[in-house]
C-alpha cells in the first residue's frame, strides 16, 4: 500500500522505478562504466572513446591493454595511475550536478554505492584516502565537499584511514570542467594546494579522490604536494572521466 501511495522515484529521470532500484534500469544502462574497457595504464583514458575518428565510440583492439596513451608517452604525471568509474555524461552527469550544485545530498549515497560496486581492481593498496579539497570560500557557499563524502565512504569500505585536513586548497580556482584549454587548466591550479604544517605523508601510499577527471591537472598538482610531503606513491580515483577539450 505504501508503494502505491509513495512510489519510488528514480533520482535521475524522475520516473517511478521498482521498489528495490536505487536507479531505474534505463538510467543505469545509460551509464558507460569503464571497468571492462582498455585504458591507458597511467592516466586511465579509455582508448578510442574520445577519438573523433572513431565514429561508433568502440574500443581499440585488445592489444592496447597495458599501453600508454600518446599524452602519457610525451609527458609524465606525478601520480602512479588514475582510474575512473564511468564517463561523465548522461544520467551520472546529472546526478553529480544535482549533488554538487543543487544541494541534493541524498544523491551522495547512490554515487558512493556506484563507486564501491565498480571499484577498479588494478588500483594498488593504499594507506590513506585524501579528497581533493575545496577552497574555504567555496566550502562556505556549498556547505559540503562532495569529494569528502566519496573519500570517507571509500576509506571505510577498504579499511583505510581518511585524511580530511592534510591537503589544503589555498587559492580558489575556476572549475576545471569550465576551462577548454589544457594549458589554462594547468595554470588555473598551479600553486593552489599545500600540505598542512603539522602533516607528513612519509612512507605512505595515498589515494586521491574526486568526482571528475578532466585533464588530470588538479590530480597532478595534488599528487605533487603529497609526494613532496613524503608519500612514496599517489594514485587517483574519480567517479567520472570527462573529455579534455
Backbone as CSV, one residue per row, in Angstrom:
resi,resn,N_x,N_y,N_z,CA_x,CA_y,CA_z,C_x,C_y,C_z
1,UNK,0.823,-1.200,0.000,0.000,0.000,0.000,0.870,1.270,0.000
2,UNK,1.976,1.262,0.810,2.853,2.427,0.865,3.517,2.681,-0.482
3,UNK,3.846,1.579,-1.196,4.469,1.744,-2.508,3.512,2.387,-3.501
4,UNK,2.235,2.176,-3.306,1.233,2.784,-4.186,1.047,4.255,-3.835
5,UNK,1.007,4.541,-2.532,0.806,5.923,-2.084,2.064,6.767,-2.267
6,UNK,3.233,6.141,-2.029,4.511,6.851,-2.119,5.463,6.053,-3.010
7,UNK,5.263,6.051,-4.319,6.105,5.258,-5.214,7.551,5.760,-5.216
8,UNK,8.487,4.838,-5.440,9.897,5.199,-5.500,10.180,5.879,-6.827
9,UNK,10.830,7.043,-6.768,11.119,7.825,-7.963,12.602,7.732,-8.283
10,UNK,12.932,7.458,-9.520,14.327,7.438,-9.948,14.884,8.857,-9.813
11,UNK,16.011,9.043,-9.118,16.545,10.392,-8.908,17.051,11.051,-10.181
12,UNK,17.307,10.262,-11.214,17.833,10.833,-12.455,16.726,11.281,-13.402
13,UNK,15.843,10.366,-13.784,14.801,10.694,-14.768,13.477,11.101,-14.135
14,UNK,13.348,10.927,-12.809,12.149,11.311,-12.046,10.927,10.439,-12.350
15,UNK,11.154,9.297,-12.983,10.047,8.387,-13.257,9.953,7.345,-12.153
16,UNK,8.780,6.734,-12.011,8.591,5.696,-10.996,9.464,4.496,-11.345
17,UNK,10.201,3.990,-10.339,11.060,2.825,-10.541,10.611,1.705,-9.617
18,UNK,11.207,0.528,-9.792,10.860,-0.608,-8.951,11.281,-0.381,-7.511
19,UNK,10.683,-1.123,-6.610,10.866,-0.898,-5.169,12.316,-0.967,-4.731
20,UNK,13.087,-1.923,-5.246,14.459,-2.135,-4.782,15.507,-1.457,-5.652
21,UNK,15.091,-0.660,-6.621,16.029,0.007,-7.509,16.394,1.390,-6.975
22,UNK,17.694,1.652,-6.794,18.125,2.992,-6.430,18.165,3.899,-7.655
23,UNK,18.333,3.278,-8.808,18.347,3.974,-10.088,17.603,3.075,-11.067
24,UNK,16.697,3.638,-11.852,15.913,2.793,-12.756,16.819,2.131,-13.794
25,UNK,16.337,1.061,-14.392,17.143,0.291,-15.340,17.557,1.128,-16.545
26,UNK,16.689,2.020,-16.984,17.008,2.853,-18.146,18.181,3.777,-17.844
27,UNK,18.150,4.430,-16.683,19.229,5.359,-16.317,20.511,4.616,-15.972
28,UNK,20.377,3.431,-15.381,21.558,2.633,-15.071,22.243,2.170,-16.352
29,UNK,21.450,1.760,-17.346,22.026,1.307,-18.619,22.639,2.465,-19.396
30,UNK,22.271,3.682,-19.039,22.807,4.878,-19.691,24.239,5.177,-19.241
31,UNK,24.661,4.595,-18.111,25.999,4.855,-17.578,27.017,3.983,-18.304
32,UNK,28.065,4.613,-18.839,29.129,3.877,-19.511,30.257,3.607,-18.503
33,UNK,30.223,2.436,-17.912,31.244,2.051,-16.939,32.541,1.690,-17.659
34,UNK,33.675,1.936,-16.980,34.979,1.753,-17.602,35.714,0.491,-17.161
35,UNK,35.095,-0.312,-16.286,35.843,-1.424,-15.697,36.218,-2.521,-16.689
36,UNK,35.561,-2.600,-17.841,35.901,-3.627,-18.826,36.499,-3.042,-20.103
37,UNK,36.916,-1.786,-20.060,37.466,-1.138,-21.249,38.992,-1.160,-21.213
38,UNK,39.602,-1.043,-22.368,41.050,-0.896,-22.460,41.415,0.549,-22.152
39,UNK,42.295,0.737,-21.173,42.635,2.069,-20.690,44.131,2.313,-20.778
40,UNK,44.512,3.583,-20.836,45.923,3.938,-20.655,46.335,3.489,-19.264
41,UNK,47.445,2.766,-19.165,47.853,2.219,-17.871,48.251,3.303,-16.880
42,UNK,48.500,4.528,-17.359,48.893,5.630,-16.476,47.691,6.505,-16.098
43,UNK,47.143,7.219,-17.068,46.105,8.210,-16.756,44.691,7.641,-16.807
44,UNK,44.535,6.437,-17.373,43.223,5.796,-17.364,42.272,6.235,-18.451
45,UNK,42.730,7.001,-19.443,41.842,7.402,-20.523,41.432,6.159,-21.317
46,UNK,40.150,6.007,-21.646,39.711,4.830,-22.420,40.138,4.957,-23.876
47,UNK,40.904,3.980,-24.366,41.378,4.027,-25.746,40.202,4.042,-26.717
48,UNK,40.199,5.014,-27.622,39.205,5.080,-28.676,37.970,5.885,-28.351
49,UNK,37.620,6.037,-27.064,36.333,6.659,-26.745,36.280,8.127,-27.142
50,UNK,37.354,8.864,-26.887,37.362,10.294,-27.175,37.999,10.606,-28.523
51,UNK,38.193,9.584,-29.344,38.778,9.762,-30.669,37.680,10.165,-31.647
52,UNK,37.772,11.370,-32.191,36.726,11.867,-33.093,36.633,11.045,-34.371
53,UNK,37.695,10.322,-34.708,37.674,9.483,-35.901,37.011,8.133,-35.652
54,UNK,36.769,7.846,-34.379,36.163,6.560,-34.016,34.659,6.777,-33.891
55,UNK,33.946,6.706,-34.978,32.560,7.162,-35.058,31.617,6.423,-34.113
56,UNK,31.863,5.131,-33.883,30.931,4.368,-33.049,31.395,4.272,-31.604
57,UNK,32.453,5.048,-31.247,32.974,5.061,-29.879,33.394,3.674,-29.409
58,UNK,33.759,2.806,-30.318,34.227,1.475,-29.927,35.657,1.555,-29.443
59,UNK,36.079,0.521,-28.687,37.429,0.485,-28.169,38.402,0.010,-29.240
60,UNK,39.654,0.331,-29.084,40.677,-0.194,-29.966,40.887,-1.674,-29.673
61,UNK,41.750,-2.316,-30.437,41.961,-3.750,-30.272,42.478,-4.073,-28.879
62,UNK,42.278,-5.303,-28.459,42.612,-5.691,-27.086,44.096,-5.593,-26.782
63,UNK,44.976,-5.532,-27.837,46.399,-5.441,-27.551,46.806,-4.058,-27.051
64,UNK,45.833,-3.128,-26.963,46.112,-1.817,-26.383,46.163,-1.874,-24.857
65,UNK,45.693,-2.962,-24.264,45.691,-3.098,-22.810,47.115,-3.039,-22.270
66,UNK,47.311,-2.235,-21.225,48.621,-2.117,-20.601,49.533,-1.097,-21.255
67,UNK,49.073,-0.425,-22.303,49.873,0.556,-23.012,49.586,1.966,-22.494
68,UNK,50.467,2.895,-22.855,50.287,4.297,-22.523,49.610,5.017,-23.685
69,UNK,48.824,6.033,-23.366,48.252,6.883,-24.403,49.329,7.833,-24.913
70,UNK,49.046,8.518,-26.018,50.025,9.425,-26.603,50.445,10.539,-25.656
71,UNK,49.510,11.044,-24.877,49.812,12.116,-23.929,50.772,11.646,-22.849
72,UNK,50.544,10.440,-22.321,51.401,9.941,-21.241,52.772,9.508,-21.753
73,UNK,52.882,9.184,-23.040,54.190,8.885,-23.625,55.033,10.151,-23.683
74,UNK,54.393,11.273,-23.980,55.112,12.537,-24.147,55.346,13.262,-22.829
75,UNK,54.418,13.123,-21.895,54.513,13.843,-20.620,54.299,12.877,-19.463
76,UNK,54.793,13.272,-18.311,54.682,12.401,-17.142,53.865,13.065,-16.038
77,UNK,52.840,12.376,-15.569,52.102,12.830,-14.395,52.877,12.446,-13.140
78,UNK,52.612,13.154,-12.054,53.236,12.818,-10.775,52.588,11.600,-10.128
79,UNK,51.310,11.363,-10.396,50.649,10.215,-9.791,51.049,8.917,-10.503
80,UNK,50.941,7.814,-9.775,51.293,6.498,-10.305,50.307,6.047,-11.374
81,UNK,49.022,6.179,-11.071,47.972,5.833,-12.029,46.684,6.513,-11.613
82,UNK,45.799,6.714,-12.588,44.485,7.306,-12.324,43.423,6.410,-12.950
83,UNK,42.349,6.225,-12.215,41.239,5.414,-12.701,39.921,6.135,-12.433
84,UNK,38.944,5.901,-13.293,37.606,6.473,-13.142,36.580,5.358,-13.252
85,UNK,35.424,5.592,-12.675,34.365,4.580,-12.686,33.568,4.613,-13.986
86,UNK,33.249,5.804,-14.499,32.384,5.918,-15.671,32.687,7.195,-16.436
87,UNK,32.095,7.312,-17.611,32.218,8.516,-18.429,31.266,9.586,-17.898
88,UNK,31.744,10.830,-17.891,30.954,11.959,-17.395,29.945,12.392,-18.462
89,UNK,28.790,11.739,-18.459,27.741,12.039,-19.422,26.428,11.451,-18.920
90,UNK,25.336,11.847,-19.536,24.044,11.227,-19.280,23.586,11.288,-17.839
91,UNK,23.042,10.188,-17.361,22.403,10.164,-16.047,23.391,10.396,-14.913
92,UNK,24.609,9.860,-15.023,25.556,10.041,-13.916,26.042,11.493,-13.856
93,UNK,26.142,12.146,-15.009,26.489,13.571,-15.027,25.391,14.378,-14.338
94,UNK,24.136,14.064,-14.617,23.017,14.773,-13.998,23.015,14.583,-12.484
95,UNK,23.334,13.371,-12.043,23.374,13.096,-10.607,24.487,13.877,-9.920
96,UNK,25.655,13.949,-10.553,26.775,14.699,-9.983,26.431,16.181,-9.880
97,UNK,25.844,16.730,-10.928,25.466,18.151,-10.911,24.446,18.419,-9.801
98,UNK,23.465,17.542,-9.669,22.475,17.710,-8.601,23.103,17.618,-7.224
99,UNK,24.054,16.702,-7.076,24.729,16.501,-5.791,25.622,17.689,-5.439
100,UNK,26.385,18.177,-6.409,27.360,19.236,-6.148,26.737,20.619,-6.032
101,UNK,25.817,20.928,-6.931,25.387,22.317,-7.072,23.942,22.586,-6.669
102,UNK,23.154,21.531,-6.494,21.737,21.738,-6.199,21.346,21.247,-4.806
103,UNK,22.337,20.893,-3.992,22.074,20.510,-2.614,21.346,19.193,-2.430
104,UNK,21.378,18.331,-3.420,20.680,17.047,-3.324,21.602,16.008,-2.689
105,UNK,21.724,16.109,-1.374,22.687,15.285,-0.635,22.370,13.795,-0.709
106,UNK,21.110,13.452,-0.908,20.736,12.040,-0.983,21.397,11.349,-2.169
107,UNK,21.797,12.114,-3.178,22.468,11.523,-4.334,23.853,10.988,-3.961
108,UNK,24.426,11.541,-2.893,25.766,11.132,-2.488,25.851,9.655,-2.155
109,UNK,24.864,9.146,-1.454,24.850,7.728,-1.091,24.781,6.845,-2.335
110,UNK,23.962,7.239,-3.296,23.829,6.476,-4.542,25.136,6.493,-5.324
111,UNK,25.760,7.661,-5.454,27.010,7.767,-6.204,28.137,7.000,-5.518
112,UNK,28.162,7.042,-4.192,29.165,6.278,-3.451,28.974,4.779,-3.660
113,UNK,27.733,4.340,-3.691,27.447,2.926,-3.932,27.932,2.509,-5.320
114,UNK,27.789,3.399,-6.295,28.278,3.118,-7.646,29.795,2.956,-7.636
115,UNK,30.486,3.807,-6.872,31.947,3.701,-6.762,32.347,2.377,-6.134
116,UNK,31.744,2.048,-5.011,32.120,0.822,-4.293,31.826,-0.434,-5.107
117,UNK,30.703,-0.436,-5.808,30.311,-1.607,-6.591,31.215,-1.809,-7.794
118,UNK,31.783,-0.722,-8.318,32.598,-0.797,-9.529,34.047,-0.379,-9.274
119,UNK,34.517,-0.612,-8.050,35.855,-0.170,-7.663,36.902,-0.844,-8.556
120,UNK,37.830,-0.068,-9.133,38.834,-0.635,-10.056,39.705,-1.696,-9.383
121,UNK,39.850,-2.826,-10.040,40.618,-3.938,-9.474,42.125,-3.732,-9.586
122,UNK,42.563,-2.852,-10.481,44.006,-2.709,-10.681,44.626,-1.565,-9.881
123,UNK,43.875,-0.951,-8.976,44.486,0.017,-8.066,45.289,-0.739,-7.004
124,UNK,46.482,-0.242,-6.694,47.306,-0.861,-5.665,46.776,-0.515,-4.279
125,UNK,47.246,-1.232,-3.283,46.833,-0.948,-1.902,47.275,0.455,-1.501
126,UNK,46.495,1.079,-0.623,46.810,2.432,-0.185,46.587,2.558,1.313
127,UNK,47.375,3.447,1.940,47.296,3.668,3.393,46.280,4.738,3.752
128,UNK,46.232,5.796,2.938,45.359,6.937,3.239,44.525,7.314,2.023
129,UNK,43.311,7.787,2.291,42.438,8.319,1.247,42.310,9.820,1.489
130,UNK,42.604,10.611,0.455,42.615,12.068,0.587,41.684,12.681,-0.462
131,UNK,40.659,13.394,-0.051,39.778,14.057,-1.026,40.427,15.318,-1.574
132,UNK,40.139,15.649,-2.825,40.571,16.937,-3.357,39.810,18.019,-2.598
133,UNK,40.513,18.933,-1.929,39.821,19.904,-1.069,39.193,21.059,-1.842
134,UNK,38.174,21.649,-1.237,37.583,22.887,-1.739,38.240,24.077,-1.042
135,UNK,38.261,25.206,-1.702,38.697,26.431,-1.042,37.663,26.798,0.009
136,UNK,38.088,27.434,1.079,37.207,27.730,2.204,36.007,28.579,1.784
137,UNK,36.212,29.496,0.834,35.094,30.339,0.388,34.042,29.509,-0.324
138,UNK,34.483,28.598,-1.163,33.554,27.738,-1.886,32.875,26.761,-0.938
139,UNK,33.610,26.291,0.058,33.043,25.371,1.043,31.961,26.060,1.862
140,UNK,32.174,27.300,2.233,31.153,28.052,2.973,29.888,28.216,2.146
141,UNK,30.060,28.437,0.859,28.910,28.640,-0.020,28.148,27.329,-0.240
142,UNK,28.892,26.240,-0.498,28.258,24.959,-0.822,27.890,24.184,0.440
143,UNK,28.643,24.399,1.524,28.425,23.796,2.844,28.895,22.339,2.938
144,UNK,29.351,21.755,1.874,29.916,20.402,1.936,30.801,20.184,0.714
145,UNK,31.733,19.246,0.857,32.626,18.869,-0.238,32.244,17.473,-0.695
146,UNK,31.774,17.342,-1.917,31.334,16.050,-2.424,32.457,15.009,-2.398
147,UNK,33.696,15.451,-2.584,34.827,14.516,-2.593,35.093,13.936,-1.202
148,UNK,34.782,14.706,-0.168,34.927,14.204,1.205,33.971,13.043,1.453
149,UNK,32.756,13.168,0.958,31.762,12.095,1.131,32.226,10.829,0.419
150,UNK,32.755,10.976,-0.788,33.267,9.818,-1.522,34.480,9.212,-0.814
151,UNK,35.423,10.070,-0.407,36.657,9.590,0.219,36.371,8.871,1.540
152,UNK,35.479,9.419,2.344,35.136,8.796,3.624,34.524,7.417,3.417
153,UNK,33.624,7.309,2.442,32.986,6.032,2.165,33.959,4.999,1.627
154,UNK,34.883,5.433,0.763,35.886,4.520,0.206,36.817,4.025,1.301
155,UNK,37.267,4.931,2.166,38.170,4.546,3.252,37.512,3.525,4.178
156,UNK,36.266,3.752,4.504,35.536,2.819,5.362,35.359,1.474,4.666
157,UNK,35.064,1.509,3.391,34.842,0.284,2.611,36.120,-0.537,2.492
158,UNK,37.275,0.137,2.394,38.543,-0.554,2.182,39.379,-0.707,3.450
159,UNK,38.873,-0.209,4.575,39.612,-0.331,5.826,40.845,0.548,5.892
160,UNK,40.830,1.675,5.187,41.951,2.620,5.203,41.562,3.842,6.027
161,UNK,42.532,4.701,6.299,42.222,5.936,7.014,41.910,7.044,6.017
162,UNK,41.008,7.912,6.391,40.628,9.046,5.556,41.206,10.308,6.178
163,UNK,42.023,11.015,5.425,42.665,12.230,5.920,41.993,13.438,5.262
164,UNK,41.228,14.175,6.053,40.441,15.284,5.517,41.134,16.637,5.593
165,UNK,42.238,16.734,6.337,42.802,18.057,6.614,44.264,18.214,6.216
166,UNK,44.912,17.148,5.763,46.332,17.245,5.424,46.586,18.055,4.162
167,UNK,45.742,17.868,3.162,45.877,18.596,1.901,44.891,19.759,1.898
168,UNK,45.388,20.955,1.587,44.554,22.155,1.630,44.566,22.860,0.270
169,UNK,43.433,23.495,-0.059,43.390,24.364,-1.232,43.555,25.787,-0.729
170,UNK,44.649,26.421,-1.090,44.976,27.744,-0.560,44.595,28.868,-1.520
171,UNK,44.161,28.502,-2.708,43.733,29.508,-3.674,42.490,29.002,-4.399
172,UNK,41.473,29.865,-4.476,40.248,29.476,-5.162,40.507,29.428,-6.666
173,UNK,39.851,28.512,-7.336,40.081,28.328,-8.768,38.754,28.156,-9.503
174,UNK,38.791,28.395,-10.797,37.637,28.143,-11.659,37.501,26.624,-11.826
175,UNK,36.273,26.080,-11.799,36.114,24.646,-12.045,36.780,24.231,-13.355
176,UNK,37.593,23.171,-13.306,38.356,22.754,-14.478,37.463,22.405,-15.664
177,UNK,36.273,21.893,-15.377,35.362,21.477,-16.437,34.919,22.661,-17.286
178,UNK,35.054,23.888,-16.746,34.638,25.090,-17.474,35.747,25.661,-18.352
179,UNK,36.963,25.124,-18.220,38.103,25.630,-18.979,38.390,24.688,-20.145
180,UNK,38.496,25.218,-21.357,38.651,24.393,-22.550,40.102,24.069,-22.868
181,UNK,41.012,24.975,-22.585,42.415,24.795,-22.949,43.197,24.110,-21.829
182,UNK,43.969,23.083,-22.182,44.690,22.323,-21.157,45.769,23.144,-20.466
183,UNK,46.469,23.991,-21.202,47.487,24.841,-20.585,46.853,25.794,-19.574
184,UNK,45.664,26.280,-19.891,44.954,27.157,-18.959,44.526,26.385,-17.717
185,UNK,44.165,25.109,-17.886,43.808,24.284,-16.733,45.000,24.129,-15.795
186,UNK,46.173,23.915,-16.363,47.376,23.775,-15.533,47.678,25.067,-14.783
187,UNK,47.554,26.182,-15.478,47.796,27.477,-14.825,46.744,27.736,-13.750
188,UNK,45.537,27.282,-13.982,44.436,27.518,-13.048,44.709,26.904,-11.679
189,UNK,45.328,25.706,-11.647,45.536,25.008,-10.371,46.974,25.070,-9.859
190,UNK,47.873,25.661,-10.645,49.273,25.732,-10.213,49.385,26.537,-8.919
191,UNK,49.975,25.942,-7.890,50.137,26.609,-6.606,48.868,26.723,-5.791
192,UNK,47.820,25.994,-6.192,46.536,26.111,-5.497,46.436,25.232,-4.257
193,UNK,47.394,24.310,-4.065,47.313,23.358,-2.958,48.575,23.397,-2.100
194,UNK,48.422,23.010,-0.850,49.571,22.893,0.057,49.275,21.819,1.096
195,UNK,50.293,21.440,1.832,50.161,20.455,2.904,50.187,21.185,4.247
196,UNK,49.307,20.801,5.154,49.281,21.410,6.486,50.652,21.277,7.161
197,UNK,51.032,22.294,7.913,52.374,22.344,8.502,52.672,21.152,9.406
198,UNK,51.669,20.645,10.105,51.896,19.558,11.050,51.634,18.185,10.435
199,UNK,51.528,18.120,9.094,51.186,16.866,8.443,52.333,16.339,7.593
200,UNK,52.548,15.018,7.659,53.531,14.358,6.817,52.925,13.063,6.286
201,UNK,53.206,12.768,5.026,52.759,11.512,4.419,53.940,10.569,4.188
202,UNK,54.954,10.704,5.023,56.179,9.927,4.871,55.883,8.432,4.822
203,UNK,56.392,7.790,3.790,56.290,6.336,3.587,54.849,5.843,3.444
204,UNK,53.949,6.704,2.996,52.558,6.300,2.798,52.212,6.200,1.313
205,UNK,51.312,5.289,1.008,50.681,5.223,-0.305,49.328,5.913,-0.181
206,UNK,49.072,6.889,-1.037,47.890,7.746,-0.898,46.981,7.603,-2.115
207,UNK,45.683,7.553,-1.860,44.678,7.573,-2.917,43.958,8.911,-2.885
208,UNK,44.067,9.684,-3.955,43.327,10.939,-4.103,41.956,10.629,-4.688
209,UNK,40.915,11.267,-4.149,39.548,11.013,-4.611,38.891,12.320,-5.043
210,UNK,38.234,12.279,-6.207,37.492,13.441,-6.704,36.301,12.944,-7.517
211,UNK,35.471,13.867,-7.976,34.277,13.458,-8.715,34.503,13.366,-10.216
212,UNK,35.307,14.288,-10.792,35.508,14.299,-12.243,36.997,14.458,-12.571
213,UNK,37.489,13.624,-13.467,38.840,13.752,-14.019,38.691,14.364,-15.400
214,UNK,39.303,15.547,-15.602,39.198,16.193,-16.911,40.523,16.055,-17.655
215,UNK,41.482,16.899,-17.357,42.802,16.789,-17.991,43.834,16.147,-17.069
216,UNK,43.495,16.034,-15.783,44.437,15.489,-14.813,45.287,16.537,-14.124
217,UNK,45.084,17.814,-14.455,45.904,18.875,-13.877,45.704,19.008,-12.371
218,UNK,44.454,18.931,-11.910,44.176,19.031,-10.474,44.793,17.855,-9.725
219,UNK,44.558,16.645,-10.220,45.115,15.449,-9.580,46.634,15.497,-9.563
220,UNK,47.222,15.983,-10.644,48.680,16.050,-10.739,49.255,17.045,-9.737
221,UNK,48.609,18.196,-9.599,49.075,19.218,-8.657,48.959,18.720,-7.221
222,UNK,47.846,18.038,-6.901,47.690,17.457,-5.566,48.749,16.379,-5.316
223,UNK,48.995,15.556,-6.313,49.985,14.482,-6.189,51.365,15.048,-5.912
224,UNK,51.695,16.132,-6.576,52.998,16.768,-6.397,53.199,17.180,-4.938
225,UNK,52.169,17.749,-4.333,52.263,18.180,-2.941,52.398,16.983,-1.994
226,UNK,51.642,15.929,-2.253,51.689,14.738,-1.399,53.040,14.044,-1.489
227,UNK,53.614,13.979,-2.678,54.936,13.364,-2.840,56.012,14.202,-2.152
228,UNK,55.888,15.520,-2.226,56.839,16.393,-1.536,56.771,16.201,-0.028
229,UNK,55.594,15.792,0.453,55.417,15.584,1.887,55.839,14.181,2.325
230,UNK,56.382,13.389,1.421,56.935,12.105,1.816,56.225,10.870,1.297
231,UNK,55.059,11.029,0.672,54.357,9.853,0.134,55.232,9.171,-0.913
232,UNK,55.260,7.851,-0.911,56.072,7.145,-1.897,55.271,6.768,-3.131
233,UNK,53.949,6.851,-3.050,53.100,6.551,-4.188,51.768,7.281,-4.042
234,UNK,51.289,7.852,-5.154,49.982,8.503,-5.166,49.179,7.956,-6.349
235,UNK,47.967,7.515,-6.071,47.043,7.075,-7.103,45.800,7.969,-7.055
236,UNK,45.029,7.933,-8.121,43.861,8.801,-8.228,42.639,7.970,-8.593
237,UNK,41.538,8.232,-7.912,40.267,7.612,-8.267,39.211,8.702,-8.370
238,UNK,38.549,8.772,-9.520,37.447,9.710,-9.686,36.191,8.942,-10.085
239,UNK,35.059,9.489,-9.728,33.799,8.852,-10.092,33.632,8.828,-11.611
240,UNK,33.992,9.934,-12.280,33.795,10.004,-13.719,35.014,10.556,-14.429
241,UNK,34.999,10.388,-15.730,36.054,10.878,-16.605,35.411,11.717,-17.703
242,UNK,35.814,12.988,-17.807,35.294,13.870,-18.844,36.301,13.990,-19.978
243,UNK,35.818,14.394,-21.130,36.717,14.622,-22.254,37.465,15.916,-22.047
244,UNK,38.798,15.860,-22.122,39.620,17.062,-22.025,39.661,17.714,-23.394
245,UNK,38.997,18.861,-23.530,38.878,19.505,-24.843,40.096,20.389,-25.131
